[in-house]
Amino acid sequence: MTATADDVVANIPDDPYDDANLTDPYPLYARMRDAGPAVWLEKYQVHAFTRFQQCREILADHETFISGAGVGPRNYHHQPPWRPAGILDSDPPMHTPLRTAMAGVITPRNVRALRTVFQEYAERLVDEILDRGEFDAVTEMAELFPVEVFGNAVGIPREGRAENLLPHGAMNFSAFGPEDARHDEYFAQGEGTVEWVMSNCARERLSPGGLGAKIWEYADEGVITSDEATRLVRALLSAGVDTTVFAIGNTMKCLVASPAEWANLHKNPSLARFAIDEALRHESPFQSFFRTTAREVDFHGVHLPEDTKIALFMGAANRDPRRFGDAADEYRLARDASGHLAFGMGIHQCVGQPISRLEMEVLFTELARRVRAVEPAGEPVPFLHNSLRGWKHLPVRVTAA
């Protein structure tokens, strides 16, 4: 069925996915939040939710607001999916064994075992950064760190990682937003990466003992199929590489723009995890995606027919002053950012977040310990994407402690 605008819902003619709003989405987000619990996006003919409470409730209610019809605007009930469903775009019972396998691999014990090798590479990378004095915090840090340490942790071959993983991720996450010219561009750029990624997620290409090989053990036990194991290894790479790249860059951008907060972090490097959580809230790597109604529902005064798409804007919800106070648009290290929605909520909450958090905590703790000050060394260049928020380039100057 097709949703229609409700008389009680404000009509928004703006396009959240145009260049201007992707570059700076927050003024539009504020207007959307202020307009009510939901708004009607005229261009896309869909209800959109931008307030924290409503987004959280939708994410927690996977039976009413399903993912199996696709987490982008395409409805898999009526249009074919662009690829076989995975852990992000499936519902129970299909989703259950996939999450069981992933959670069984990303255990506290397995994550703790990664800290030493993450730390060793963080030390080498910070050595190089300090030797340069000026560097690109995206291409020479945010992209390098996850591709190296998490690629090793999963056990995929090193050759071809940088050329394939990042454009593949940008393509995958483009399916979470409208199928416009930007979507088509990222799909064209990522088309040649599919064969490399899928072949290197196969059992015979993975290092013994790595996280990827551990996923394949669940295929041996019959919990998941061989095809599902390959797709889960690919999803694991997305959890530890793609969004982590953006999260590292966004955290650095927040801290570069807040020298007083960097000074606080340098004084007490153990605050790194709070600095990261606040950056995840303030500049969420995932800005938006979609759900589909499994039944007709009246939700906070908005009538939603069965089998209709709705849009959720996490980037707006995580700056909702109703949840995070009047200064929600400011980056504050002392803020309690816990409970933010950057990793989702409910059964589809990012199961790989412990690894992503460990990567960032190790890197930023080492930076905070050894770098006394950070400052811009040029104009940052935004990475414009329909679902992700980050930077293509972030020139930074550092002063050693």
Secondary structure as UniProt FT lines:
FT   TURN            7..8
FT   STRAND          10..12
FT   TURN            16..17
FT   HELIX           19..23
FT   HELIX           26..35
FT   STRAND          39..41
FT   TURN            42..45
FT   STRAND          46..49
FT   HELIX           52..60
FT   TURN            62..64
FT   STRAND          65..66
FT   TURN            68..69
FT   TURN            76..78
FT   TURN            88..89
FT   TURN            92..94
FT   HELIX           95..105
FT   HELIX           108..112
FT   TURN            113..114
FT   HELIX           115..132
FT   STRAND          134..136
FT   HELIX           138..142
FT   HELIX           144..154
FT   TURN            159..160
FT   HELIX           161..174
FT   TURN            175..176
FT   HELIX           181..190
FT   HELIX           191..193
FT   HELIX           194..200
FT   HELIX           203..205
FT   TURN            208..209
FT   HELIX           211..220
FT   TURN            221..222
FT   HELIX           226..237
FT   HELIX           238..242
FT   HELIX           243..256
FT   HELIX           259..267
FT   HELIX           269..271
FT   HELIX           272..282
FT   STRAND          288..293
FT   STRAND          297..299
FT   TURN            300..301
FT   STRAND          302..304
FT   TURN            306..307
FT   STRAND          309..313
FT   HELIX           314..317
FT   TURN            318..319
FT   HELIX           321..324
FT   TURN            326..329
FT   TURN            333..334
FT   TURN            338..339
FT   TURN            342..343
FT   HELIX           346..348
FT   TURN            351..352
FT   HELIX           353..370
FT   STRAND          371..376
FT   STRAND          381..384
FT   STRAND          388..393
FT   STRAND          395..400
//
